[in-house]
């Protein structure tokens, strides 16, 4: 252990000069403030927004800050969308105001029965391809904790 501590002490000035130091001293204050804003903007966006009942199209979207490494996946679905890209276009315009970028990871359909507390995720998007339904289901489970939520690769 003493040898490791000595190595860290001697390497620290070199790492700092290269911008590779650890801890708050390694990051300029502005960069830390920007990272906090980035995380706050992402945290302010709901992980899941879907209609309360019915069968409808949904998309899985990767949301990220412009020029930032922070990101998260979100699920959006609604009966009002004739096509998956209608959901994506609406979401993109909303996220642009928050300076967030959207990448559609795929889509499918959701069958939501609030009376029986069941959600079934299935199908695919012709334009965006099939979402990874297992990721979508994990997101849905964080919001609909007392629901039975399943997924399949079936188209109907």
WOTAWO-V159557 format. One record per backbone hydrogen bond with DSSP energy under -0.5 kcal/mol. NH is the residue of the N-H (numbers start at 1). CO is the residue of the C=O. E is the energy in kcal/mol with one decimal. If there is no record, write none. Layout:
# WOTAWO-V159557
nh:NH co:CO e:E
nh:NH co:CO e:E
This chain:
# WOTAWO-V159557
nh:5 co:1 e:-2.3
nh:6 co:2 e:-2.2
nh:7 co:3 e:-2.3
nh:8 co:4 e:-2.4
nh:9 co:5 e:-2.2
nh:10 co:6 e:-2.1
nh:11 co:7 e:-2.2
nh:12 co:8 e:-1.9
nh:13 co:9 e:-0.6
nh:15 co:11 e:-2.5
nh:16 co:12 e:-2.4
nh:17 co:13 e:-2.1
nh:18 co:14 e:-1.6
nh:19 co:16 e:-1.4
nh:20 co:15 e:-3.6
nh:21 co:15 e:-0.6
nh:26 co:23 e:-1.7
nh:27 co:24 e:-1.3
nh:32 co:28 e:-1.9
nh:33 co:29 e:-2.5
nh:34 co:30 e:-2.5
nh:35 co:31 e:-2.3
nh:36 co:32 e:-2.1
nh:37 co:33 e:-2.2
nh:38 co:34 e:-2.7
nh:39 co:35 e:-2.5
nh:40 co:36 e:-2.4
nh:41 co:37 e:-2.7
nh:42 co:38 e:-2.1
nh:43 co:39 e:-2.6
nh:44 co:40 e:-1.7
nh:45 co:42 e:-1.5
nh:46 co:44 e:-0.5
nh:49 co:75 e:-2.0
nh:51 co:77 e:-0.6
nh:54 co:112 e:-2.3
nh:56 co:54 e:-0.5
nh:56 co:110 e:-2.4
nh:57 co:78 e:-0.7
nh:58 co:108 e:-2.2
nh:59 co:76 e:-2.7
nh:60 co:106 e:-2.6
nh:61 co:59 e:-0.5
nh:61 co:74 e:-2.8
nh:62 co:103 e:-3.1
nh:63 co:61 e:-0.7
nh:63 co:72 e:-3.4
nh:64 co:101 e:-2.2
nh:65 co:70 e:-1.4
nh:66 co:99 e:-1.2
nh:68 co:65 e:-1.7
nh:72 co:63 e:-2.2
nh:74 co:61 e:-2.7
nh:75 co:47 e:-2.9
nh:76 co:59 e:-2.2
nh:77 co:49 e:-2.1
nh:78 co:57 e:-1.4
nh:81 co:78 e:-0.8
nh:82 co:80 e:-0.6
nh:86 co:83 e:-1.2
nh:87 co:83 e:-0.8
nh:87 co:84 e:-0.7
nh:88 co:84 e:-1.8
nh:89 co:85 e:-2.8
nh:90 co:86 e:-1.7
nh:91 co:87 e:-2.4
nh:92 co:88 e:-2.9
nh:93 co:89 e:-1.9
nh:94 co:90 e:-1.7
nh:95 co:91 e:-2.6
nh:96 co:92 e:-2.1
nh:97 co:93 e:-0.9
nh:98 co:94 e:-0.5
nh:98 co:95 e:-0.8
nh:99 co:96 e:-1.5
nh:100 co:95 e:-2.5
nh:101 co:64 e:-3.5
nh:103 co:62 e:-1.7
nh:105 co:60 e:-3.1
nh:106 co:60 e:-0.7
nh:107 co:129 e:-2.6
nh:108 co:58 e:-2.0
nh:109 co:122 e:-3.6
nh:110 co:56 e:-2.9
nh:111 co:120 e:-2.8
nh:112 co:54 e:-3.1
nh:112 co:110 e:-0.6
nh:113 co:111 e:-0.6
nh:113 co:118 e:-3.0
nh:114 co:112 e:-0.6
nh:117 co:113 e:-0.8
nh:118 co:113 e:-2.3
nh:119 co:148 e:-2.4
nh:120 co:111 e:-2.1
nh:121 co:150 e:-2.5
nh:122 co:109 e:-2.4
nh:123 co:154 e:-2.4
nh:125 co:107 e:-0.6
nh:125 co:129 e:-1.1
nh:129 co:125 e:-1.9
nh:131 co:107 e:-2.0
nh:133 co:131 e:-1.5
nh:135 co:132 e:-1.1
nh:136 co:132 e:-1.8
nh:137 co:133 e:-2.8
nh:138 co:134 e:-1.8
nh:139 co:135 e:-2.1
nh:140 co:136 e:-2.6
nh:141 co:137 e:-2.5
nh:142 co:138 e:-0.8
nh:142 co:139 e:-0.8
nh:143 co:139 e:-0.7
nh:143 co:140 e:-1.1
nh:144 co:140 e:-3.2
nh:145 co:143 e:-0.9
nh:147 co:144 e:-1.5
nh:148 co:117 e:-2.6
nh:149 co:147 e:-0.7
nh:150 co:119 e:-2.4
nh:152 co:121 e:-2.0
